Amino acid sequence: MKARRVKKLDPAGPLAENAARIVRVRLDEMRSFAPKALEIEEIKAQHNMRIAAKRLRYVLEATEFCFGRPGETARRRARDLQDVLGEMHDCDVMLPRVRGHLAELHAQDAETIRERAADAPDLDPRLVGRAPHRTAYRGLESLAVYLEARRRLLFERFGGFWRMNEERGTWDRLERAAERQLGRARERRRAARRAERAREELAQAERAERAALDRARRAAAELADVRRSTKAPAHGTPRRPQ
């Protein structure tokens, strides 16, 4: 099963924010299989749910400290879920193999008995009692019954486990913890944007202040020049007698 893509990951960003984005997607992915997986014949949905639980568990093993107690609890429950679904999967793999092997033995014995009948007009039932694999049938059939019964038991355990954790809010608490991390990240970005705007406004104010100061200095210099020019005597004006 291909994992869902996690959007808006930032390799240079905070670990808690990236972890929250991954956990939120992996958790939603796992829970999405529940409706079908809780039907005993939906083997594919159960298999996919096991893989999704494994992915969630692996993420939490590295980042559960970002989510506090909800992260630790969810990691343990994801492991338990993966285990019970894994045992069901083992039954799903083994049962067709056992039945297939039994069918092969049946086919081999049928061919052998047919050959032993040779040109007889009909098959002697006593030939079946001398079938080469006759002693293996019972063991394989018993194993098939065991695997089928054990799978039913494991399915009941899985259903009870899933309902218990839904009622206890195991997954809801993890989701809320992830949302809190994302909320803090959004608030940090807003605070950073406000700080950046404040720095820009301060820089603009400082530039305006420097420009105003420069204009004031130039105006003061011009005023001083004017005053000096009006006080100086005109060229060629006769001096008063002593």
C-alpha positions in Angstrom: 0.0 0.0 0.0 1.4 3.4 -1.0 1.6 5.8 1.8 -0.3 9.1 1.6 1.7 12.2 0.8 2.4 14.6 3.6 2.1 18.2 2.5 3.9 21.3 3.7 6.9 19.5 5.2 9.9 21.9 5.7 13.3 20.2 6.2 14.6 23.5 7.8 11.5 23.8 10.0 11.0 22.7 13.6 10.8 19.0 14.3 7.6 19.2 16.3 5.7 20.9 13.4 7.0 18.4 10.8 6.2 15.5 13.1 2.7 16.8 13.7 2.0 17.0 10.0 3.3 13.4 9.5 1.4 12.0 12.5 -1.9 13.7 11.4 -1.7 12.1 8.0 -0.6 8.7 9.2 -3.3 8.6 11.9 -6.0 9.6 9.4 -4.7 7.0 7.0 -4.9 4.2 9.6 -8.4 5.2 10.8 -9.7 5.4 7.3 -9.5 1.6 6.9 -11.6 0.9 10.1 -15.0 0.7 8.5 -14.0 -2.1 6.1 -11.4 -3.7 8.3 -14.1 -4.4 11.0 -15.8 -6.7 8.5 -14.3 -10.2 8.9 -14.0 -10.9 5.2 -12.3 -7.7 4.3 -8.8 -9.1 4.4 -7.2 -6.4 2.2 -8.5 -3.6 4.4 -7.1 -5.4 7.5 -3.8 -5.8 5.8 -3.6 -2.2 4.8 -4.6 -1.1 8.3 -1.7 -3.1 9.6 0.7 -1.4 7.3 -0.7 2.0 8.3 -0.4 1.2 12.0 3.2 0.2 11.5 3.9 3.5 9.8 2.3 5.5 12.6 4.2 3.5 15.2 7.6 4.1 13.4 6.9 7.9 13.3 5.9 8.0 17.0 9.0 5.9 18.0 11.1 8.9 16.9 8.8 11.8 17.8 6.4 10.8 20.5 8.2 13.2 23.0 6.7 16.0 20.8 3.2 15.0 21.8 3.6 14.1 25.5 1.6 11.3 27.0 -0.8 11.0 24.1 2.1 10.2 21.8 3.5 7.5 24.1 0.1 5.9 24.5 -0.7 6.0 20.8 2.6 4.5 19.9 2.0 1.5 22.2 -1.5 1.0 21.0 -0.3 1.2 17.3 2.2 -1.5 18.1 -0.5 -3.7 19.7 -2.8 -3.1 16.7 0.0 -4.0 14.3 0.7 -7.2 16.3 -2.9 -8.5 16.3 -3.4 -7.6 12.6 -0.1 -9.3 11.9 -1.2 -12.5 13.5 -4.4 -12.4 11.4 -2.3 -11.8 8.3 -0.2 -14.9 9.1 -3.4 -16.9 9.2 -4.5 -15.4 5.9 -1.1 -16.4 4.3 -0.9 -19.9 5.8 -4.5 -21.0 5.3 -4.4 -20.9 1.4 -1.0 -22.6 1.5 -2.3 -25.5 3.6 -5.4 -25.8 1.5 -3.4 -25.6 -1.7 -1.0 -28.3 -0.4 -3.9 -30.5 0.6 -5.4 -30.1 -2.9 -2.0 -31.1 -4.5 -1.9 -34.2 -2.4 -5.5 -35.1 -3.3 -4.6 -34.6 -7.0 -1.4 -36.8 -6.7 -3.3 -39.5 -4.9 -6.2 -39.5 -7.4 -3.7 -39.9 -10.2 -1.9 -42.7 -8.4 -5.1 -44.6 -7.7 -6.2 -44.1 -11.3 -3.0 -45.6 -12.5 -3.4 -48.6 -10.1 -6.9 -49.2 -11.4 -5.3 -49.9 -14.8 -7.8 -51.2 -17.3 -10.5 -52.1 -14.7 -14.0 -51.2 -15.8 -14.5 -49.3 -12.5 -12.5 -48.1 -9.5 -12.2 -50.4 -6.6 -12.9 -48.3 -3.4 -10.3 -50.3 -1.5 -7.6 -48.6 -3.6 -8.3 -45.3 -1.7 -7.2 -47.0 1.5 -3.8 -47.4 0.0 -3.4 -43.8 -1.2 0.2 -42.7 -0.7 -0.7 -39.5 1.2 -3.8 -40.7 3.1 -2.2 -40.2 6.5 -1.3 -36.5 5.7 -4.9 -35.5 5.0 -6.1 -35.5 8.5 -3.2 -33.4 9.8 -3.5 -30.8 7.1 -7.3 -30.6 7.4 -6.9 -30.2 11.2 -4.3 -27.4 10.6 -6.7 -25.7 8.2 -9.5 -25.8 10.8 -7.1 -24.5 13.5 -6.0 -21.6 11.3 -9.5 -20.6 10.4 -10.7 -20.8 14.1 -7.7 -18.8 15.3 -8.3 -16.1 12.7 -11.8 -15.7 14.0 -10.6 -15.4 17.5 -8.0 -12.8 16.5 -10.6 -10.9 14.5 -12.8 -10.7 17.6 -9.8 -9.5 19.6 -9.0 -6.9 17.0 -12.6 -5.6 16.9 -12.7 -5.3 20.7 -9.3 -3.6 20.8 -10.3 -1.1 18.2 -13.6 -0.2 19.8 -12.0 0.1 23.2 -9.4 2.6 22.0 -12.0 4.6 20.1 -14.0 4.9 23.3 -11.0 5.8 25.4 -10.0 8.5 22.8 -6.5 7.1 22.2 -6.4 8.4 18.6 -8.4 11.6 19.3 -5.9 12.7 22.0 -3.0 12.1 19.6 -4.8 14.1 16.9 -5.5 17.0 19.3 -1.8 16.9 20.4 -0.7 17.2 16.8 -3.2 20.0 16.2 -1.8 21.9 19.2 1.7 21.6 17.8 0.5 23.0 14.5 -1.4 25.8 16.2 1.8 26.8 18.1 3.7 26.7 14.8 1.1 29.0 13.2 1.3 31.4 16.1 5.1 31.4 15.9 4.9 32.3 12.2 2.4 35.0 12.9 4.6 36.4 15.7 7.6 36.3 13.4 5.7 38.2 10.7 4.6 40.8 13.2 8.2 41.1 14.4 9.4 41.5 10.8 6.8 44.2 10.1 7.8 46.0 13.3 11.5 45.9 12.2 10.6 47.2 8.8 8.5 50.0 10.3 11.3 50.8 12.7 13.8 50.9 9.9 11.5 53.2 7.9 11.1 55.5 10.9 14.8 55.6 11.4 15.4 56.4 7.7 12.7 59.1 7.9 14.3 60.5 11.1 17.8 60.6 9.5 16.3 62.3 6.3 14.5 64.9 8.5 17.7 65.5 10.5 19.7 66.0 7.2 17.0 68.4 6.0 17.2 70.3 9.3 20.9 70.5 9.1 20.8 71.8 5.5 18.2 74.4 6.4 20.2 75.5 9.4 23.3 75.9 7.2 21.4 77.8 4.6 20.0 80.1 7.3 23.4 80.7 8.7 24.7 81.6 5.2 21.9 84.1 4.7 22.5 85.7 8.1 26.2 86.1 7.4 25.6 87.5 4.0 23.2 90.2 5.3 25.6 91.3 8.0 28.7 91.8 5.8 29.3 95.4 4.6 28.7 96.2 0.9 31.9 96.5 -1.3 33.1 100.2 -1.9 30.9 101.8 0.8 32.9 104.8 2.3 34.0 104.5 5.9 32.8 107.0 8.5 35.3 109.6 9.6 36.8 109.0 13.1 
